Amino acid sequence: MEYKFTADNFQQEVLNSSQPVMVDFFANWCGPCQMMGPVIANLAEEYAGKIKIGKINVDENPGVAQAYEVATIPNLVFFKDGKVVNRVIGVVPDNVLKEKLDALLK
């Protein structure tokens, strides 16, 4: 299941999550973000129950994007225990993301 994060639920769903979280900072107009969409959706299914994976629209939630210094999208930010532990910027193959996700589970 892919989560939809917003400024309203970010604290609860990401920072207070008992599971690690990967947040995809994206925008609807962003071509590379659209390319990553299916990859993110597949990973969300694959890691369901182990890692929360979801998206946050930077146009609708500029404060959250600014708080995490998101200047370029797609920007994938990995959280564990409410803290940023890793980040991937741009279009990358799913195996790169799997490495980062697997590291979250250790």
Protein Blocks (a to p, Z undefined) as FASTA:
>chain_A
ZZdddfklmmmmmmmpcbdcddddddfklmklmmmmmmmmmmmmmmgokaccddddfklm
mmlmmmnopabdcdddddeehiafbdcedjddfklmmmmmmmmmZZ
